[in-house]
Amino acid sequence: MSDVESRIGVRDVYRKWAVPALGVIAGLAYLGVMCARGKPALGFAILAIMLVYVAVVLLLSRRSETGALLRGTANDERQRDISTRAIAITGQVLIVTILGGFFYSLATGSSAAGIWCGLAAVGGATFIVASFALSRWG
């Protein structure tokens, strides 16, 4: 096996296990935070939810294209296109939700307006930088 084939194989292994590993790590992080806050039962509940999600994704990814996409293992151009469009739709929904939360918090005088404003600023700045970068190098 050549060096290039070896690197591709390693990259495929990382890609295949990235989402499940991140799910387990996030679950353990939630557990740690909740234990530190004196709520271990909630921490274990969140960890269980994350582990069930990882298990479902692992099981579905072998038999279902949707499961494979959730696992991050898009293998062909069509699957990569589906993944890209799903990410774009998710981003649009999140921006609308963040702006709605910002306007609602302004209207109600909520102290969370700063958080919503910060999230909206991050979303807007990311869109501007990504648009610039992709138009130049993408």
PyRosetta script that sets phi, psi and omega in degrees:
from pyrosetta import init, pose_from_sequence

init()
pose = pose_from_sequence("MSDVESRIGVRDVYRKWAVPALGVIAGLAYLGVMCARGKPALGFAILAIMLVYVAVVLLLSRRSETGALLRGTANDERQRDISTRAIAITGQVLIVTILGGFFYSLATGSSAAGIWCGLAAVGGATFIVASFALSRWG")
pose.set_psi(1, 133.8)
pose.set_omega(1, -178.9)
pose.set_phi(2, -77.0)
pose.set_psi(2, 167.8)
pose.set_omega(2, 179.1)
pose.set_phi(3, -62.1)
pose.set_psi(3, -39.2)
pose.set_omega(3, 179.9)
pose.set_phi(4, -65.9)
pose.set_psi(4, -45.3)
pose.set_omega(4, 178.1)
pose.set_phi(5, -61.3)
pose.set_psi(5, -37.5)
pose.set_omega(5, 179.0)
pose.set_phi(6, -63.8)
pose.set_psi(6, -44.8)
pose.set_omega(6, 179.5)
pose.set_phi(7, -65.5)
pose.set_psi(7, -38.7)
pose.set_omega(7, 178.6)
pose.set_phi(8, -64.5)
pose.set_psi(8, -41.4)
pose.set_omega(8, 178.8)
pose.set_phi(9, -62.4)
pose.set_psi(9, -42.6)
pose.set_omega(9, 178.5)
pose.set_phi(10, -64.9)
pose.set_psi(10, -42.3)
pose.set_omega(10, 179.0)
pose.set_phi(11, -61.7)
pose.set_psi(11, -40.1)
pose.set_omega(11, 178.5)
pose.set_phi(12, -64.4)
pose.set_psi(12, -38.1)
pose.set_omega(12, 177.9)
pose.set_phi(13, -65.5)
pose.set_psi(13, -44.9)
pose.set_omega(13, 177.9)
pose.set_phi(14, -60.3)
pose.set_psi(14, -45.9)
pose.set_omega(14, -178.7)
pose.set_phi(15, -63.6)
pose.set_psi(15, -39.3)
pose.set_omega(15, -177.5)
pose.set_phi(16, -66.0)
pose.set_psi(16, -34.1)
pose.set_omega(16, -174.8)
pose.set_phi(17, -107.7)
pose.set_psi(17, 3.3)
pose.set_omega(17, -177.0)
pose.set_phi(18, -65.0)
pose.set_psi(18, -49.8)
pose.set_omega(18, -177.8)
pose.set_phi(19, -65.8)
pose.set_psi(19, -47.2)
pose.set_omega(19, 177.0)
pose.set_phi(20, -60.3)
pose.set_psi(20, -41.2)
pose.set_omega(20, 179.5)
pose.set_phi(21, -64.7)
pose.set_psi(21, -42.5)
pose.set_omega(21, 178.9)
pose.set_phi(22, -63.3)
pose.set_psi(22, -37.5)
pose.set_omega(22, 177.5)
pose.set_phi(23, -62.3)
pose.set_psi(23, -43.4)
pose.set_omega(23, 178.6)
pose.set_phi(24, -67.2)
pose.set_psi(24, -44.6)
pose.set_omega(24, 179.5)
pose.set_phi(25, -61.6)
pose.set_psi(25, -43.8)
pose.set_omega(25, 178.5)
pose.set_phi(26, -63.0)
pose.set_psi(26, -42.6)
pose.set_omega(26, 178.1)
pose.set_phi(27, -60.0)
pose.set_psi(27, -42.9)
pose.set_omega(27, 178.1)
pose.set_phi(28, -67.2)
pose.set_psi(28, -36.2)
pose.set_omega(28, 177.4)
pose.set_phi(29, -65.2)
pose.set_psi(29, -43.8)
pose.set_omega(29, 176.6)
pose.set_phi(30, -59.8)
pose.set_psi(30, -42.9)
pose.set_omega(30, 178.0)
pose.set_phi(31, -58.6)
pose.set_psi(31, -46.0)
pose.set_omega(31, 179.8)
pose.set_phi(32, -61.3)
pose.set_psi(32, -43.6)
pose.set_omega(32, 179.8)
pose.set_phi(33, -64.1)
pose.set_psi(33, -44.9)
pose.set_omega(33, -178.0)
pose.set_phi(34, -68.5)
pose.set_psi(34, -35.7)
pose.set_omega(34, 176.0)
pose.set_phi(35, -65.5)
pose.set_psi(35, -40.3)
pose.set_omega(35, 178.3)
pose.set_phi(36, -64.4)
pose.set_psi(36, -29.6)
pose.set_omega(36, 178.9)
pose.set_phi(37, -87.4)
pose.set_psi(37, 2.3)
pose.set_omega(37, 178.4)
pose.set_phi(38, 81.0)
pose.set_psi(38, 23.2)
pose.set_omega(38, -179.7)
pose.set_phi(39, -128.0)
pose.set_psi(39, 63.8)
pose.set_omega(39, -175.9)
pose.set_phi(40, -64.7)
pose.set_psi(40, -31.9)
pose.set_omega(40, -179.9)
pose.set_phi(41, -61.7)
pose.set_psi(41, -43.8)
pose.set_omega(41, 176.7)
pose.set_phi(42, -64.0)
pose.set_psi(42, -39.3)
pose.set_omega(42, 177.7)
pose.set_phi(43, -60.5)
pose.set_psi(43, -44.3)
pose.set_omega(43, 178.7)
pose.set_phi(44, -68.5)
pose.set_psi(44, -33.8)
pose.set_omega(44, 177.1)
pose.set_phi(45, -64.6)
pose.set_psi(45, -44.8)
pose.set_omega(45, 179.3)
pose.set_phi(46, -65.5)
pose.set_psi(46, -41.9)
pose.set_omega(46, 176.6)
pose.set_phi(47, -59.1)
pose.set_psi(47, -43.3)
pose.set_omega(47, 179.1)
pose.set_phi(48, -61.9)
pose.set_psi(48, -42.0)
pose.set_omega(48, 178.2)
pose.set_phi(49, -60.5)
pose.set_psi(49, -45.4)
pose.set_omega(49, -179.6)
pose.set_phi(50, -65.0)
pose.set_psi(50, -39.9)
pose.set_omega(50, 179.6)
pose.set_phi(51, -67.7)
pose.set_psi(51, -37.7)
pose.set_omega(51, 176.2)
pose.set_phi(52, -64.4)
pose.set_psi(52, -42.9)
pose.set_omega(52, 177.5)
pose.set_phi(53, -58.5)
pose.set_psi(53, -47.5)
pose.set_omega(53, 180.0)
pose.set_phi(54, -60.6)
pose.set_psi(54, -44.3)
pose.set_omega(54, -179.6)
pose.set_phi(55, -62.9)
pose.set_psi(55, -43.2)
pose.set_omega(55, 179.5)
pose.set_phi(56, -63.5)
pose.set_psi(56, -44.2)
pose.set_omega(56, 179.1)
pose.set_phi(57, -62.4)
pose.set_psi(57, -43.0)
pose.set_omega(57, 179.3)
pose.set_phi(58, -62.6)
pose.set_psi(58, -43.7)
pose.set_omega(58, -179.6)
pose.set_phi(59, -68.8)
pose.set_psi(59, -43.7)
pose.set_omega(59, -178.6)
pose.set_phi(60, -69.2)
pose.set_psi(60, -31.5)
pose.set_omega(60, -174.3)
pose.set_phi(61, -65.4)
pose.set_psi(61, -20.4)
pose.set_omega(61, 179.3)
pose.set_phi(62, -81.8)
pose.set_psi(62, -25.1)
pose.set_omega(62, -173.4)
pose.set_phi(63, -119.7)
pose.set_psi(63, -11.7)
pose.set_omega(63, -171.5)
pose.set_phi(64, -132.8)
pose.set_psi(64, 137.5)
pose.set_omega(64, 176.3)
pose.set_phi(65, -64.7)
pose.set_psi(65, -38.2)
pose.set_omega(65, 178.1)
pose.set_phi(66, -61.5)
pose.set_psi(66, -43.8)
pose.set_omega(66, 177.7)
pose.set_phi(67, -61.7)
pose.set_psi(67, -40.6)
pose.set_omega(67, 178.2)
pose.set_phi(68, -64.8)
pose.set_psi(68, -38.5)
pose.set_omega(68, 178.3)
pose.set_phi(69, -66.9)
pose.set_psi(69, -40.2)
pose.set_omega(69, 177.5)
pose.set_phi(70, -65.2)
pose.set_psi(70, -28.8)
pose.set_omega(70, 179.1)
pose.set_phi(71, -80.2)
pose.set_psi(71, -14.6)
pose.set_omega(71, 178.8)
pose.set_phi(72, 87.9)
pose.set_psi(72, 22.6)
pose.set_omega(72, -177.4)
pose.set_phi(73, -111.7)
pose.set_psi(73, 52.6)
pose.set_omega(73, 176.2)
pose.set_phi(74, -68.2)
pose.set_psi(74, 120.4)
pose.set_omega(74, -171.9)
pose.set_phi(75, -98.5)
pose.set_psi(75, -25.8)
pose.set_omega(75, -176.0)
pose.set_phi(76, -127.4)
pose.set_psi(76, 177.3)
pose.set_omega(76, -175.8)
pose.set_phi(77, -61.8)
pose.set_psi(77, -41.0)
pose.set_omega(77, 179.9)
pose.set_phi(78, -61.8)
pose.set_psi(78, -45.6)
pose.set_omega(78, 180.0)
pose.set_phi(79, -66.3)
pose.set_psi(79, -38.5)
pose.set_omega(79, 176.6)
pose.set_phi(80, -64.9)
pose.set_psi(80, -36.9)
pose.set_omega(80, 177.1)
pose.set_phi(81, -65.5)
pose.set_psi(81, -43.5)
pose.set_omega(81, 177.6)
pose.set_phi(82, -60.4)
pose.set_psi(82, -45.1)
pose.set_omega(82, 179.9)
pose.set_phi(83, -62.1)
pose.set_psi(83, -43.7)
pose.set_omega(83, 179.4)
pose.set_phi(84, -62.6)
pose.set_psi(84, -44.0)
pose.set_omega(84, 179.4)
pose.set_phi(85, -67.1)
pose.set_psi(85, -38.8)
pose.set_omega(85, 178.5)
pose.set_phi(86, -63.6)
pose.set_psi(86, -40.2)
pose.set_omega(86, 177.8)
pose.set_phi(87, -65.3)
pose.set_psi(87, -41.0)
pose.set_omega(87, 179.2)
pose.set_phi(88, -63.5)
pose.set_psi(88, -43.9)
pose.set_omega(88, 178.7)
pose.set_phi(89, -63.1)
pose.set_psi(89, -43.1)
pose.set_omega(89, 178.2)
pose.set_phi(90, -59.2)
pose.set_psi(90, -44.3)
pose.set_omega(90, 178.8)
pose.set_phi(91, -61.6)
pose.set_psi(91, -42.0)
pose.set_omega(91, 179.7)
pose.set_phi(92, -65.1)
pose.set_psi(92, -42.0)
pose.set_omega(92, 179.0)
pose.set_phi(93, -65.1)
pose.set_psi(93, -41.2)
pose.set_omega(93, 178.8)
pose.set_phi(94, -64.3)
pose.set_psi(94, -40.8)
pose.set_omega(94, 178.8)
pose.set_phi(95, -63.4)
pose.set_psi(95, -44.1)
pose.set_omega(95, 178.4)
pose.set_phi(96, -62.8)
pose.set_psi(96, -41.6)
pose.set_omega(96, 178.6)
pose.set_phi(97, -64.2)
pose.set_psi(97, -43.7)
pose.set_omega(97, 179.6)
pose.set_phi(98, -63.9)
pose.set_psi(98, -45.2)
pose.set_omega(98, 178.3)
pose.set_phi(99, -64.0)
pose.set_psi(99, -39.5)
pose.set_omega(99, 176.4)
pose.set_phi(100, -62.2)
pose.set_psi(100, -42.7)
pose.set_omega(100, 177.3)
pose.set_phi(101, -64.0)
pose.set_psi(101, -38.6)
pose.set_omega(101, 178.4)
pose.set_phi(102, -63.6)
pose.set_psi(102, -49.3)
pose.set_omega(102, 179.7)
pose.set_phi(103, -64.1)
pose.set_psi(103, -39.2)
pose.set_omega(103, 178.6)
pose.set_phi(104, -64.2)
pose.set_psi(104, -43.5)
pose.set_omega(104, -179.5)
pose.set_phi(105, -67.4)
pose.set_psi(105, -33.3)
pose.set_omega(105, 174.7)
pose.set_phi(106, -66.3)
pose.set_psi(106, -43.5)
pose.set_omega(106, -177.4)
pose.set_phi(107, -66.3)
pose.set_psi(107, -33.8)
pose.set_omega(107, -177.3)
pose.set_phi(108, -95.8)
pose.set_psi(108, -4.4)
pose.set_omega(108, -179.5)
pose.set_phi(109, 73.3)
pose.set_psi(109, 25.9)
pose.set_omega(109, -178.4)
pose.set_phi(110, -69.2)
pose.set_psi(110, 148.8)
pose.set_omega(110, 177.0)
pose.set_phi(111, -76.4)
pose.set_psi(111, -6.5)
pose.set_omega(111, -179.6)
pose.set_phi(112, -82.8)
pose.set_psi(112, 0.6)
pose.set_omega(112, -178.0)
pose.set_phi(113, -57.9)
pose.set_psi(113, -37.3)
pose.set_omega(113, 179.4)
pose.set_phi(114, -64.2)
pose.set_psi(114, -37.8)
pose.set_omega(114, 178.4)
pose.set_phi(115, -66.3)
pose.set_psi(115, -47.8)
pose.set_omega(115, 179.6)
pose.set_phi(116, -61.8)
pose.set_psi(116, -39.8)
pose.set_omega(116, 179.4)
pose.set_phi(117, -63.9)
pose.set_psi(117, -43.0)
pose.set_omega(117, 178.2)
pose.set_phi(118, -62.6)
pose.set_psi(118, -42.8)
pose.set_omega(118, 178.2)
pose.set_phi(119, -63.3)
pose.set_psi(119, -41.8)
pose.set_omega(119, 178.7)
pose.set_phi(120, -64.3)
pose.set_psi(120, -39.8)
pose.set_omega(120, 178.9)
pose.set_phi(121, -64.0)
pose.set_psi(121, -42.4)
pose.set_omega(121, 178.1)
pose.set_phi(122, -63.1)
pose.set_psi(122, -43.8)
pose.set_omega(122, 178.6)
pose.set_phi(123, -62.3)
pose.set_psi(123, -45.7)
pose.set_omega(123, 179.8)
pose.set_phi(124, -64.7)
pose.set_psi(124, -44.5)
pose.set_omega(124, 179.7)
pose.set_phi(125, -64.6)
pose.set_psi(125, -39.9)
pose.set_omega(125, 178.3)
pose.set_phi(126, -62.4)
pose.set_psi(126, -42.8)
pose.set_omega(126, 179.5)
pose.set_phi(127, -62.9)
pose.set_psi(127, -43.6)
pose.set_omega(127, -179.3)
pose.set_phi(128, -64.1)
pose.set_psi(128, -48.3)
pose.set_omega(128, -178.9)
pose.set_phi(129, -64.6)
pose.set_psi(129, -43.4)
pose.set_omega(129, 179.9)
pose.set_phi(130, -64.5)
pose.set_psi(130, -40.9)
pose.set_omega(130, 178.5)
pose.set_phi(131, -61.8)
pose.set_psi(131, -43.9)
pose.set_omega(131, 178.7)
pose.set_phi(132, -62.9)
pose.set_psi(132, -50.3)
pose.set_omega(132, -176.7)
pose.set_phi(133, -63.8)
pose.set_psi(133, -44.1)
pose.set_omega(133, -178.3)
pose.set_phi(134, -69.6)
pose.set_psi(134, -32.0)
pose.set_omega(134, 178.4)
pose.set_phi(135, -72.4)
pose.set_psi(135, -26.7)
pose.set_omega(135, 179.7)
pose.set_phi(136, -89.4)
pose.set_psi(136, -44.3)
pose.set_omega(136, -170.5)
pose.set_phi(137, -120.8)
pose.set_psi(137, -2.7)
pose.set_omega(137, -168.4)
pose.set_phi(138, -93.0)
pose.dump_pdb("model.pdb")
